[in-house]
Amino acid sequence: MRPLFGTRPSATARMAVWLRRALWLPLLIAAYLLTAASWAWLNADALLEPLPAESRALLSERQTAILLRVEDPDFFTHPGLSVAKGQGLATISSGLARDVFLYGARLDGAAGALQSLYRTVFDCCKRIDLGRDVMALVVNAKLPKAQQLARYAGSVYMGTHDGAQVQGLPDAALRYAGKPLAQLNDQEFIGLVAMIKAPNQYHPSKAPADHARRASRIAALVAGQCQPDGWLNTSFDTCER
């Protein structure tokens, strides 16, 4: 005869059920990341078009040193991701992965559907989404560092000026400094680099005080007068003069 009331599962049985359920989350995350990396690898050649010869060396050696000190200190040694002090959540490689794979040329068919999915997930949850990060590993495997740097310098978003978006450091130099990128002195170039973190928040004409404060901190950082005090210290408040 069956009991009228079921017996309560033991603590061991309940723990086993909980563990089985808990295992699904890391498995789903791993499957998502593996699919994202495979998709990026298969579509990299279509999305990473060769750069024209005149765009392959946009920055001088000094400008490169300043940019990397602020945006990606371990750029030439990391595999696409880094946890250097002051690095924050992104590297130059992951910035390229976002711009190329998620917001670049639109793909068709199944590849396009997955592209829309990855873009939607990133837009929703960019602080915890690792899809862009595994795509950064693909960018680093597919593109030499010099090409990554040139692409980044030529396409990074630099705010709006006179109602138009400014894309890339060469265009920003002309719009904000009134001269070609190659002719900027250190102070002028640091002024551009100061905008990259949040171009409209640190805009030289829309928010001159905030821009000047950040540029001053970066100048101190570049001069070796201070160091960021952690991975996420991208404000460089330890460099306040």
Secondary structure as UniProt FT lines:
FT   HELIX           11..47
FT   HELIX           53..55
FT   HELIX           61..71
FT   TURN            73..77
FT   TURN            85..86
FT   TURN            88..89
FT   HELIX           92..97
FT   HELIX           98..102
FT   HELIX           109..125
FT   TURN            126..128
FT   HELIX           131..142
FT   HELIX           145..155
FT   STRAND          157..161
FT   TURN            162..163
FT   STRAND          164..167
FT   HELIX           169..172
FT   HELIX           173..177
FT   HELIX           181..183
FT   HELIX           186..196
FT   TURN            199..202
FT   TURN            204..206
FT   HELIX           208..222
FT   TURN            223..224
FT   TURN            231..232
FT   TURN            234..235
FT   HELIX           237..239
//
